[in-house]
Structures are given as C-alpha cells and as structure tokens.
Amino acid sequence: MTKQQEAKRDQEIVELIHKNTLRILEELGIAFLTEESRETLRKNGVRVEGERAYFTEKQVMDALEAATKEFTVYARNPKYNVHMNTTDIYMTPGYGSALVCELDGTVRSAVFDDFLKLSAIVQESEEFSINGGILAQPSDIDAEIAAEVMVYTTLCRSDKALFSVCADKQAAENIMKMIKIVFGGNITDIPCTFNLISPLSPLGVTQNTLETIEVCAANGQPLVIAPGNMAGATGPISIAGNVSLANAEFLGINVYAQMIRPGTPLIYGFASTVADMRNMQASNASPGFVKEAKYGALLAKKYQVPCRSGGGMSDASGLTAQAGVESAMSMFESFTERANLMMHATGSLHSFNTVSIEKFVLDIETFTRMKYYFSEIPADEEALAFDAIKEVVEEEGTFVTIDHTFERCHLDPWYSQVSLHTNTKGDPNQALYDSIHKRIDKLMENYQCPALPGDKRAALDEIMCSIGMNEADMNKV
C-alpha cells in the first residue's frame, strides 16, 4: 500500500469512527452524575432521560464550532507562551505518578522533595515551555490540599506555562484565585492554564469532573478533555470501537463545556489505551496504544482541534532497553501525527504508575532527537556546501579543518545531552547512569527560581496558609 493509499484508508476509517461516535451519543448517551448538570443540558435542548443525556449531530457539531480551537496559553515569562494549534508541538512532563522508581528498580512513595526537584529540572530545561501538573504525587502532603500545593509550587518556582491539577470544586476555585493573583483579576480572556478533564469510562462524568469543568470554563480556561478508556476493560477490545467510545466522551463533554461558557478553549486530550488481557493491567506502551493514539490525532485534525497524543510511555519496570524502545515508539507517533500537546513525555514507567528521575532526563534527550529528525534541514547555497566540497577536493584537504565546518559545527549536528558516543570501560549501563546524574546535577546547580513580585508571593502564601499548608513545606518552595 502506498502512502497515498494508506492516508486515504485512514481517512475512511476516521469517517466510520466519527459516524459510529454520533450513533453512540444519540442512542446510548452519556451519564451526567449531578442534577445541576442535567438541568443545564435540559435548558439547552438536550434530551435527558434519568441520568443519561442524548446528543444530536447538530448539537455535537455546533459545540465544536463554538469552541476556541486556536489560542495562546500565557506564561509568566512571555518567552514560554504556548500557541495551541494543530501544527506546533509542545512537550509536558510526566503526570500523575504516586511512586518513584529508583535505578535499581526499587519503587517508593513520591514525596514533596521529588516534586520540587522535577519542577526545577523542567524549569531549567529549555525543551519545555510547560511546567506543572502532577509531576509526582507527594505522599507527605495532605491529600485534601495536594492539588493546590502542586499548583502553588509551580507558580512560585517556574515562569513557564502552567499545567494545573484538577481535583474537586473547592480545589478548582482555590487554584483560580491563585491564577488571578499572578495574572490579574479577570482571566476569562487570558488562557493561562491547562486543565485535564477525565471522563468515567464508559460514558460517564462524575460530580468532581463536572464541577471542575464548570469552574474552569466559567473562568475561560482551556480544557484538555482526555478520555482514558482501556480496550478490553473499560472500553471495547477492538481499536475502532475503543476509539469510537473515547471520541463520544470527548464530543459529548465538550457540548456541556460550551454550554457553561461558549468559546471555552478546547484540546482533544485523547488518552485511550489497551488492557493486557493476560493480567488486566493498563498497557500504555504497546503498539495498540500507539495505534489508538494515531487515530485520536487524526480525529482531532478532522475537527481542527489541537490534540494530545502519545508521549514517552513505558510499561517497563525500570530504566531498561524496553523502556527506551517503548518511549521512543510512543514519542515517534507524537511527532508523526503532530501531537500538539505531548503529555507524559518524560519519566513515565510502570504504565503511568511510577516516575523515574533518570528516565525523565533521558526522555528529554529523546525529544531532542525527534525534534531534530522531524525538523526541516537548511538547503540554501551555504548548506548545500558546493564551495566547501570544491575546496577540499581541489586542495586535497579535509573537512575537519575548513572554515565551513568551523562556522557550522554548532548549527548542523545534533549533540547528545546524556547518551554516550565513546567507548566506555566496565558496565556500560553504569556509564550511562553516571552521565545522566551529571546532567541532573548540572540542571539543579544552574536552577534559579524566577522572580515573583513580593506582593503576589505574599498573597499566594496567604491562600496556602488558609487551607492548611505546613509552614516548613512553604519554606521549601
């Protein structure tokens, strides 16, 4: 099959999935698990029976049309403003792990110091324009205020675009208060957060999720609607069926979000994966996951919505060859399909469940490899190098010593950050680990907390004191 034939067949499959999605929404509907949300749907002409809402094609497509699909997410430092569209690619760090995987495979609970370290690495790494999210769920922070603590920490320690943390209505409201302190009192026309919205698969939306949508949308903040159904477990085992289910959740929830505030900025946060039917665990790095991510990205392009896809996923139990292969395959899909928000790009192991600080840094380098490969090469007269070739041939010289090489040696090649390209003595894995730790040490030594005006920091501190954050933890920030 030629590339043209393959692309044509993919588009045919996308259309079949789209039609199947509309049928799911019209005949099966989505359960909205609060009376308030169901009343909002009724008032806007949606058929509601019991807990389930049923959507027509017109309602679905009108909501897509209403959504803001190209927008800027503003950072404290304009250098890191993120321009969401269907072309550009932005990487986000790993998200959601409650555990840390050490180099020897030992797994332990994540603590606040891990979050602080990872946020500094992200801030210091120029490959990221986005910081935050659940870099590592700190077990030594009260779970009732953990979302606010992570956002507060990121706001104080980074001037990059903010990936927020969604929990419940109170947390969302507290976070919006903090955002308004940093960006100004009215943020409805200033997108300055990414907010991950997770359905309850199959075809349900919980109270916490609905209330988070309501708070974020009312404040004009972008929603990353991210179905995460697992084929064979919380979704049908066939890829086409599982993608259809995810697509229905995305489109149906967007209808509700646009009712809360028409024009709410939207990202297709496709996160569907597959279950390993031998043990019923999520498999976030199998070819099935990558295949689903591909069709999620193609659907997003059909709807002209920026998308999340792929990442640096791995099911491996440590920093192994398996982890490298799986992460590279997942990231390659992200670049191939132009995943505009590449979530979970760094550090993920054990199918989301653990984060490895060493893999976190190695994945950053993998991102630079992909970015180099997918970038357009210079092809002007100087880059074509006819004169350089002529000089070496006519003078029987070497390319090592000519001016052309000297002038371009920091422009044309790709250089590694941690991987080794020389012969090593002893255990080659240990040599790589030593190189990674050298890079981590350099990033941490170079980290400088970006300045935040004193009055804004004091106002943020006041909020955190009011909800019970420990003073010793605040001093770490």
C-alpha positions as semicolon CSV with decimal commas, in nm:
position;residue;x (nm);y (nm);z (nm)
1;M;0,000;0,000;0,000
2;T;0,141;0,339;-0,098
3;K;0,149;0,636;0,140
4;Q;-0,137;0,794;-0,054
5;Q;-0,346;0,477;-0,030
6;E;-0,268;0,444;0,341
7;A;-0,369;0,807;0,407
8;K;-0,692;0,758;0,211
9;R;-0,778;0,443;0,406
10;D;-0,704;0,619;0,736
11;Q;-0,946;0,897;0,642
12;E;-1,212;0,640;0,556
13;I;-1,165;0,478;0,898
14;V;-1,182;0,819;1,068
15;E;-1,516;0,887;0,898
16;L;-1,650;0,547;1,006
17;I;-1,543;0,615;1,366
18;H;-1,700;0,962;1,353
19;K;-2,035;0,822;1,234
20;N;-2,020;0,547;1,497
21;T;-1,950;0,813;1,760
22;L;-2,259;1,012;1,665
23;R;-2,466;0,695;1,690
24;I;-2,327;0,626;2,040
25;L;-2,412;0,979;2,154
26;E;-2,764;0,972;2,007
27;E;-2,864;0,618;2,106
28;L;-2,659;0,544;2,420
29;G;-2,581;0,890;2,557
30;I;-2,357;0,990;2,847
31;A;-2,438;0,973;3,219
32;F;-2,404;1,317;3,383
33;L;-2,392;1,242;3,753
34;T;-2,528;1,566;3,901
35;E;-2,879;1,704;3,880
36;E;-2,738;2,053;3,817
37;S;-2,557;1,939;3,502
38;R;-2,863;1,756;3,375
39;E;-3,077;2,065;3,428
40;T;-2,827;2,273;3,230
41;L;-2,845;2,020;2,948
42;R;-3,227;2,021;2,951
43;K;-3,244;2,400;2,939
44;N;-3,021;2,392;2,632
45;G;-3,240;2,146;2,444
46;V;-3,059;1,820;2,514
47;R;-3,277;1,513;2,568
48;V;-3,219;1,380;2,920
49;E;-3,364;1,052;3,048
50;G;-3,271;0,954;3,402
51;E;-2,900;1,024;3,440
52;R;-2,825;1,000;3,069
53;A;-2,808;1,279;2,813
54;Y;-2,851;1,206;2,442
55;F;-2,698;1,435;2,180
56;T;-2,791;1,503;1,820
57;E;-2,533;1,550;1,547
58;K;-2,624;1,919;1,527
59;Q;-2,569;1,971;1,899
60;V;-2,230;1,800;1,878
61;M;-2,108;1,989;1,573
62;D;-2,244;2,325;1,692
63;A;-2,048;2,283;2,017
64;L;-1,732;2,205;1,821
65;E;-1,790;2,517;1,615
66;A;-1,838;2,724;1,934
67;A;-1,515;2,609;2,097
68;T;-1,200;2,817;2,067
69;K;-0,962;2,588;1,882
70;E;-0,657;2,810;1,834
71;F;-0,533;3,015;2,128
72;T;-0,233;3,117;2,337
73;V;-0,176;2,986;2,688
74;Y;0,014;3,267;2,858
75;A;0,313;3,211;3,085
76;R;0,462;3,441;3,349
77;N;0,753;3,478;3,108
78;P;0,626;3,560;2,756
79;K;0,920;3,360;2,619
80;Y;0,727;3,048;2,718
81;N;0,382;3,141;2,587
82;V;0,227;2,833;2,425
83;H;0,046;2,881;2,093
84;M;-0,202;2,596;2,073
85;N;-0,293;2,499;1,717
86;T;-0,295;2,185;1,504
87;T;0,065;2,219;1,386
88;D;0,310;2,304;1,664
89;I;0,433;2,050;1,922
90;Y;0,482;2,121;2,293
91;M;0,609;1,869;2,546
92;T;0,478;1,830;2,900
93;P;0,643;1,627;3,177
94;G;0,514;1,302;3,319
95;Y;0,185;1,334;3,503
96;G;0,012;1,151;3,783
97;S;0,261;0,905;3,931
98;A;0,234;0,844;4,305
99;L;0,552;0,638;4,311
100;V;0,918;0,688;4,220
101;C;1,122;0,415;4,051
102;E;1,489;0,415;4,150
103;L;1,769;0,300;3,920
104;D;1,781;-0,048;4,074
105;G;1,408;-0,095;4,016
106;T;1,311;-0,022;4,376
107;V;0,978;0,156;4,400
108;R;0,894;0,403;4,677
109;S;0,627;0,660;4,751
110;A;0,688;1,002;4,597
111;V;0,746;1,290;4,838
112;F;0,733;1,668;4,810
113;D;1,108;1,690;4,756
114;D;1,066;1,481;4,439
115;F;0,808;1,728;4,310
116;L;1,040;2,020;4,389
117;K;1,331;1,854;4,209
118;L;1,131;1,770;3,898
119;S;0,980;2,118;3,877
120;A;1,333;2,264;3,886
121;I;1,451;2,025;3,611
122;V;1,158;2,128;3,392
123;Q;1,219;2,497;3,456
124;E;1,588;2,465;3,371
125;S;1,533;2,252;3,058
126;E;1,472;2,471;2,753
127;E;1,292;2,187;2,577
128;F;0,988;2,259;2,798
129;S;0,757;2,557;2,765
130;I;0,509;2,400;3,010
131;N;0,563;2,311;3,376
132;G;0,344;2,158;3,641
133;G;0,071;1,902;3,665
134;I;0,122;1,608;3,897
135;L;0,496;1,570;3,841
136;A;0,491;1,325;4,132
137;Q;0,203;1,291;4,379
138;P;0,366;1,383;4,714
139;S;0,265;1,132;4,982
140;D;0,383;1,364;5,261
141;I;0,135;1,640;5,163
142;D;-0,224;1,621;5,289
143;A;-0,429;1,478;5,002
144;E;-0,704;1,733;5,070
145;I;-0,477;2,020;4,963
146;A;-0,229;1,840;4,736
147;A;-0,371;1,988;4,413
148;E;-0,336;2,344;4,544
149;V;0,013;2,272;4,681
150;M;0,139;2,146;4,345
151;V;-0,004;2,444;4,155
152;Y;0,125;2,691;4,415
153;T;0,471;2,536;4,395
154;T;0,480;2,553;4,017
155;L;0,359;2,913;4,010
156;C;0,632;3,014;4,254
157;R;0,919;2,808;4,114
158;S;0,856;2,839;3,739
159;D;0,770;3,113;3,491
160;K;0,660;2,869;3,220
161;A;0,304;2,799;3,107
162;L;0,113;2,620;3,384
163;F;-0,036;2,273;3,369
164;S;-0,288;2,281;3,651
165;V;-0,407;1,995;3,874
166;C;-0,775;1,906;3,879
167;A;-0,936;1,758;4,190
168;D;-1,273;1,894;4,305
169;K;-1,473;2,217;4,302
170;Q;-1,304;2,369;4,607
171;A;-0,957;2,295;4,474
172;A;-1,051;2,440;4,134
173;E;-1,179;2,758;4,295
174;N;-0,867;2,793;4,512
175;I;-0,646;2,743;4,207
176;M;-0,838;3,006;4,010
177;K;-0,782;3,250;4,299
178;M;-0,408;3,187;4,276
179;I;-0,408;3,224;3,898
180;K;-0,587;3,558;3,927
181;I;-0,323;3,682;4,174
182;V;-0,045;3,604;3,927
183;F;-0,215;3,705;3,601
184;G;-0,464;3,971;3,712
185;G;-0,817;3,978;3,848
186;N;-1,002;3,890;3,527
187;I;-0,860;3,591;3,341
188;T;-1,164;3,493;3,132
189;D;-0,993;3,620;2,817
190;I;-0,644;3,517;2,927
191;P;-0,589;3,141;2,893
192;C;-0,312;3,066;3,142
193;T;-0,366;2,705;3,250
194;F;-0,409;2,359;3,103
195;N;-0,683;2,163;3,285
196;L;-0,707;1,787;3,243
197;I;-1,068;1,662;3,232
198;S;-1,110;1,285;3,272
199;P;-1,441;1,107;3,196
200;L;-1,560;0,799;3,385
201;S;-1,544;0,539;3,110
202;P;-1,762;0,405;2,970
203;L;-1,973;0,713;2,900
204;G;-1,996;0,882;3,239
205;V;-1,895;1,211;3,403
206;T;-1,858;1,236;3,781
207;Q;-1,951;1,524;4,009
208;N;-1,588;1,632;4,067
209;T;-1,521;1,636;3,694
210;L;-1,838;1,830;3,616
211;E;-1,767;2,089;3,884
212;T;-1,409;2,129;3,763
213;I;-1,539;2,186;3,410
214;E;-1,782;2,445;3,540
215;V;-1,517;2,640;3,735
216;C;-1,253;2,627;3,460
217;A;-1,491;2,704;3,174
218;A;-1,656;2,990;3,363
219;N;-1,307;3,141;3,401
220;G;-1,227;3,092;3,031
221;Q;-0,952;2,837;3,094
222;P;-0,865;2,565;2,840
223;L;-0,999;2,214;2,891
224;V;-0,793;1,911;2,792
225;I;-1,079;1,661;2,765
226;A;-0,900;1,330;2,799
227;P;-1,091;1,002;2,764
228;G;-0,877;0,720;2,903
229;N;-1,077;0,406;2,835
230;M;-0,883;0,078;2,817
231;A;-0,964;-0,160;2,534
232;G;-1,091;-0,485;2,682
233;A;-1,152;-0,337;3,029
234;T;-1,335;-0,001;3,034
235;G;-1,386;0,001;2,658
236;P;-1,442;-0,247;2,375
237;I;-1,140;-0,457;2,288
238;S;-1,139;-0,358;1,919
239;I;-0,938;-0,047;1,836
240;A;-1,211;0,109;1,621
241;G;-1,470;0,052;1,894
242;N;-1,249;0,183;2,174
243;V;-1,157;0,495;1,978
244;S;-1,527;0,549;1,900
245;L;-1,611;0,533;2,270
246;A;-1,336;0,782;2,358
247;N;-1,443;1,015;2,081
248;A;-1,802;1,008;2,207
249;E;-1,687;1,107;2,557
250;F;-1,478;1,392;2,419
251;L;-1,752;1,532;2,195
252;G;-2,032;1,491;2,449
253;I;-1,841;1,658;2,732
254;N;-1,748;1,945;2,502
255;V;-2,119;2,010;2,441
256;Y;-2,161;2,062;2,815
257;A;-1,846;2,277;2,845
258;Q;-1,963;2,511;2,569
259;M;-2,297;2,548;2,747
260;I;-2,114;2,670;3,057
261;R;-1,924;2,928;2,853
262;P;-1,939;2,940;2,473
263;G;-1,591;2,974;2,331
264;T;-1,420;2,771;2,605
265;P;-1,073;2,681;2,466
266;L;-1,056;2,311;2,378
267;I;-0,785;2,046;2,341
268;Y;-0,857;1,688;2,236
269;G;-0,674;1,509;2,517
270;F;-0,706;1,157;2,373
271;A;-0,558;0,913;2,627
272;S;-0,722;0,582;2,539
273;T;-0,510;0,273;2,569
274;V;-0,537;-0,104;2,585
275;A;-0,553;-0,356;2,868
276;D;-0,316;-0,652;2,877
277;M;-0,573;-0,931;2,881
278;R;-0,324;-1,167;3,047
279;N;-0,315;-0,963;3,369
280;M;-0,576;-0,685;3,317
281;Q;-0,320;-0,410;3,365
282;A;-0,312;-0,098;3,150
283;S;-0,061;-0,125;2,868
284;N;0,035;0,231;2,781
285;A;0,325;0,149;2,554
286;S;0,207;-0,137;2,337
287;P;0,162;-0,095;1,961
288;G;-0,213;-0,098;2,032
289;F;-0,182;0,216;2,244
290;V;0,025;0,387;1,974
291;K;-0,227;0,283;1,709
292;E;-0,514;0,430;1,910
293;A;-0,317;0,750;1,966
294;K;-0,275;0,781;1,590
295;Y;-0,650;0,772;1,525
296;G;-0,718;1,009;1,812
297;A;-0,481;1,257;1,650
298;L;-0,645;1,207;1,309
299;L;-0,988;1,272;1,458
300;A;-0,858;1,590;1,620
301;K;-0,729;1,706;1,283
302;K;-1,071;1,632;1,130
303;Y;-1,232;1,854;1,394
304;Q;-0,950;2,112;1,360
305;V;-0,881;2,091;1,734
306;P;-0,533;2,080;1,889
307;C;-0,466;1,737;2,036
308;R;-0,274;1,548;2,298
309;S;-0,127;1,219;2,181
310;G;0,147;0,967;2,251
311;G;0,421;1,089;2,485
312;G;0,709;0,894;2,635
313;M;0,510;0,598;2,763
314;S;0,656;0,277;2,900
315;D;0,523;-0,029;3,078
316;A;0,877;-0,127;3,183
317;S;0,968;-0,183;3,547
318;G;1,283;0,025;3,533
319;L;1,525;0,215;3,314
320;T;1,580;-0,072;3,073
321;A;1,613;-0,130;2,699
322;Q;1,237;-0,197;2,698
323;A;1,174;0,149;2,844
324;G;1,384;0,309;2,571
325;V;1,214;0,124;2,285
326;E;0,863;0,188;2,414
327;S;0,917;0,556;2,491
328;A;1,082;0,622;2,156
329;M;0,797;0,448;1,968
330;S;0,535;0,648;2,157
331;M;0,717;0,975;2,101
332;F;0,770;0,898;1,732
333;E;0,393;0,871;1,690
334;S;0,354;1,209;1,861
335;F;0,580;1,375;1,607
336;T;0,444;1,183;1,308
337;E;0,083;1,283;1,381
338;R;0,173;1,634;1,510
339;A;0,053;1,585;1,868
340;N;0,033;1,946;1,973
341;L;0,036;1,867;2,346
342;M;0,269;1,575;2,407
343;M;0,171;1,471;2,759
344;H;0,360;1,220;2,972
345;A;0,666;1,287;2,759
346;T;0,923;1,232;3,033
347;G;0,988;0,988;3,313
348;S;0,692;0,751;3,288
349;L;0,734;0,385;3,387
350;H;0,508;0,105;3,508
351;S;0,217;0,227;3,289
352;F;0,188;0,575;3,447
353;N;0,231;0,440;3,799
354;T;0,591;0,543;3,862
355;V;0,820;0,825;3,760
356;S;1,194;0,777;3,716
357;I;1,402;1,091;3,754
358;E;1,678;0,934;3,543
359;K;1,436;0,837;3,265
360;F;1,286;1,187;3,294
361;V;1,619;1,333;3,180
362;L;1,685;1,063;2,920
363;D;1,340;1,124;2,768
364;I;1,422;1,493;2,731
365;E;1,711;1,390;2,510
366;T;1,484;1,155;2,313
367;F;1,260;1,454;2,248
368;T;1,559;1,648;2,108
369;R;1,638;1,353;1,879
370;M;1,283;1,350;1,744
371;K;1,273;1,727;1,707
372;Y;1,597;1,718;1,508
373;Y;1,477;1,436;1,284
374;F;1,142;1,598;1,208
375;S;1,284;1,947;1,151
376;E;1,345;2,082;0,803
377;I;1,710;2,087;0,701
378;P;1,865;2,408;0,569
379;A;1,903;2,385;0,190
380;D;2,042;2,725;0,091
381;E;2,362;2,768;-0,108
382;E;2,577;2,762;0,204
383;A;2,413;2,446;0,337
384;L;2,443;2,268;0,002
385;A;2,816;2,319;0,051
386;F;2,933;2,308;-0,310
387;D;3,216;2,551;-0,236
388;A;3,323;2,352;0,069
389;I;3,334;2,031;-0,131
390;K;3,527;2,209;-0,406
391;E;3,780;2,347;-0,156
392;V;3,854;2,006;-0,007
393;V;3,872;1,831;-0,344
394;E;4,094;2,090;-0,512
395;E;4,327;2,136;-0,216
396;E;4,327;1,769;-0,119
397;G;4,237;1,879;0,231
398;T;3,992;1,762;0,495
399;F;3,651;1,887;0,601
400;V;3,765;1,888;0,964
401;T;3,983;2,197;0,919
402;I;3,794;2,418;0,673
403;D;3,602;2,734;0,770
404;H;3,268;2,588;0,657
405;T;3,289;2,320;0,927
406;F;3,410;2,563;1,193
407;E;3,129;2,807;1,122
408;R;2,853;2,544;1,123
409;C;2,968;2,291;1,384
410;H;2,720;2,432;1,638
411;L;2,442;2,466;1,379
412;D;2,407;2,147;1,180
413;P;2,482;1,846;1,402
414;W;2,269;1,706;1,682
415;Y;2,455;1,666;2,012
416;S;2,359;1,435;2,296
417;Q;2,289;1,556;2,648
418;V;2,345;1,228;2,830
419;S;2,391;0,938;2,586
420;L;2,749;0,830;2,525
421;H;2,924;0,809;2,189
422;T;3,264;0,686;2,302
423;N;3,390;0,352;2,424
424;T;3,339;0,306;2,798
425;K;3,508;0,081;3,050
426;G;3,319;-0,150;3,280
427;D;2,941;-0,169;3,293
428;P;2,804;0,041;3,002
429;N;2,474;0,091;3,186
430;Q;2,657;0,240;3,483
431;A;2,846;0,474;3,249
432;L;2,512;0,597;3,112
433;Y;2,368;0,638;3,463
434;D;2,673;0,842;3,564
435;S;2,622;1,065;3,260
436;I;2,255;1,113;3,346
437;H;2,335;1,205;3,706
438;K;2,598;1,450;3,587
439;R;2,328;1,616;3,374
440;I;2,081;1,621;3,666
441;D;2,343;1,778;3,892
442;K;2,415;2,045;3,631
443;L;2,047;2,129;3,589
444;M;1,996;2,156;3,964
445;E;2,309;2,366;4,012
446;N;2,201;2,607;3,737
447;Y;1,841;2,636;3,857
448;Q;1,739;2,982;3,969
449;C;1,389;3,046;4,097
450;P;1,231;3,304;3,863
451;A;1,137;3,625;4,041
452;L;0,777;3,667;4,153
453;P;0,675;4,010;4,288
454;G;0,670;4,009;4,667
455;D;0,307;4,115;4,698
456;K;0,195;3,831;4,470
457;R;0,402;3,575;4,661
458;A;0,257;3,703;4,989
459;A;-0,097;3,672;4,853
460;L;-0,030;3,317;4,736
461;D;0,121;3,231;5,075
462;E;-0,189;3,365;5,246
463;I;-0,414;3,133;5,046
464;M;-0,196;2,832;5,124
465;C;-0,186;2,920;5,495
466;S;-0,565;2,948;5,496
467;I;-0,610;2,593;5,361
468;G;-0,353;2,444;5,599
469;M;-0,025;2,405;5,414
470;N;0,262;2,331;5,650
471;E;0,495;2,630;5,702
472;A;0,804;2,410;5,665
473;D;0,681;2,294;5,323
474;M;0,606;2,653;5,222
475;N;0,962;2,746;5,310
476;K;1,090;2,477;5,072
477;V;0,907;2,648;4,788
